[in-house]
Amino acid sequence: MKLQRSFRLILICFILNLTFAKNSYCQTNTLVSIFENIRTTNRIGVNFYKYLEKTNKQDIDFVINNYQNDSLEIVLEAAYKLTSSYLRIKNDKNSTILNFLISGLKSHNQKLCTIILNELNRQNTNSFDTNMFNELNNIVLNKKYFYSELILFTAKLKNERFLESLELMKSEGKLKSEKALITYHIARSRMGVNESTEFILKVVNNEDINDEFTYQLIPKLIYTKNKEIYDFIVSIIFSDERLCNSSNAERAERITCAYRALEYIAPHIKAFPIKTTKSGDLISNDYIAALDTAREWLINNPYYTIKDN
């Protein structure tokens, strides 16, 4: 077994020498060793981020070309995870990388699909061409189970054909559950279908505004990028009703849900005066003052512009 592994390593490195001698020979050698170790141990016991500083596009191309059709699932999973990490750190949006990651969404490994979608969702929608949409559309239609996140990502690309796919899935009975029906309308609203926007507004206007609403529904409403729906969220920002619990466990009193609504909407409106951290917290030492500033700005800017991505 060790002899076979050594021979495989020598053979790959020989090919590597011919192909990448002038550029990333050392780093690609390192990656080959890592992948062969994963093959032998059948586990991914490595943090890829520590190797990314020296990793370049040629290294990633090598990984994709040599492991995209690997018969061992753990090796293929490692290739997707490395490529996802590379995309996050280097932000190299070349078509080879994006196509490879999209192909990974065919996997039955839900955790892996989530990792891939997280990285694809960080990219500008203009980075995805028609062929990429077609592949995503086929993957959605061929999934044996309902996959909300994949549907919502594909809808972001705003290809009219996806409306037909949504109707097909609905007619086939794939969208029967309450969650699936909400996803169906959220996706269509993102694509500009007024009927779905009206459906969503009817639903949310009959819901109680509370912790569950802010945590579960507002992120979905934010996704729509729809002005009417955003205006509904703005109405929560102007409410002083104490309907939510404080995130501070030591504070027993309830607070207005306006702060949470503000945290969600702030990153998505152009020229908005309140900023948030990467984790979504308001950048302010005085939340009351931040809320007052946001309210005043919204009063003076009722025709605010929503960011596309």
Secondary structure, DSSP 4 states (H G I P E B T S, - for coil): -HHHHHHHHHHHHHHHHHHHTTTTHHHHHHHHHHHHHHHHHTS----GGGGGGG--HHHHHHHHHHHTT-SSHHHHHHHHHHHHHHHHHH----HHHHHHHHHHTT-S-HHHHHHHHHHHTTS-GGG--HHHHHHHHHHHHH-SS--HHHHHHHHHT--THHHHHHHHHHHTTTT-SHHHHHHHHHHHHHTT-HHHHHHHHHHHTTS--SHHIIIIIHHHHHHT--HHHHHHHHHHHT-----EE-SSTT--SEE-THHHHHHHHGGGBTT-S--B-TTS-BS-S-HHHHHHHHHHHHHH-TT--B---
